[in-house]
Amino acid sequence: MNIDFNHKPVRQVDWLEEDGVISLKILKFKGKFGKWICRVLRKPNYFLVNLDEIGSFIWKRCNGKNTVEDILK
């Protein structure tokens, strides 16, 4: 497997930071029907994925400016 160390990863998901730990906000449904069901059931159309300290550290640096090599240093 070849890794491009010059690639600059970019965040494409909404996220929250609390006490230095990141939670990713992942949408459950993109279509109208799924969104409607969530509204009817009064449930959020997303779920949270909690990252640990290492994942949070990496996530904060995936800003489109840092290369993979920079993040790994």
C-alpha positions in Angstrom: 0.0 0.0 0.0 1.4 3.4 -1.0 0.8 6.3 1.2 1.1 9.8 -0.2 2.8 11.8 2.5 2.2 15.0 0.6 -1.6 14.7 0.7 -3.3 17.4 2.8 -6.4 15.9 4.5 -9.5 18.1 4.9 -12.3 17.7 7.4 -15.7 17.2 5.8 -17.9 16.4 8.8 -19.3 18.7 11.4 -17.6 18.3 14.8 -17.7 19.5 18.4 -14.8 19.9 20.9 -15.3 19.4 24.6 -12.4 19.2 27.1 -10.0 18.7 24.2 -11.8 15.6 22.9 -13.5 15.7 19.5 -17.0 14.3 18.7 -17.9 13.9 15.0 -21.5 14.7 14.0 -22.4 12.0 11.4 -25.7 12.4 9.5 -28.0 9.4 9.5 -30.1 10.3 6.5 -29.5 12.7 3.5 -32.8 12.1 1.8 -36.1 13.8 2.5 -37.9 10.7 3.8 -35.2 9.9 6.4 -35.2 13.4 7.6 -39.0 13.4 7.8 -39.0 10.2 9.9 -36.5 11.7 12.3 -38.7 14.8 12.7 -41.9 12.7 13.2 -40.2 10.5 15.8 -38.5 13.6 17.4 -35.1 12.0 17.0 -31.9 13.7 15.8 -30.8 13.1 12.2 -27.3 12.5 13.4 -25.2 10.5 15.8 -22.0 11.3 17.5 -18.7 9.4 17.1 -16.4 10.2 20.0 -12.7 10.2 19.2 -10.0 9.3 21.8 -7.0 11.6 22.5 -5.0 10.4 19.6 -7.9 10.6 17.1 -8.7 14.1 18.4 -5.1 15.2 18.0 -5.0 14.0 14.4 -8.5 15.4 13.6 -7.5 18.9 14.7 -4.6 18.8 12.3 -6.6 17.7 9.2 -7.3 21.3 8.2 -6.1 21.2 4.5 -2.8 22.9 5.4 -0.9 20.1 7.1 0.4 17.2 5.0 0.2 13.6 6.3 4.0 13.9 6.9 3.5 17.0 9.1 0.7 15.3 11.1 2.9 12.2 11.7 5.8 14.2 13.1 
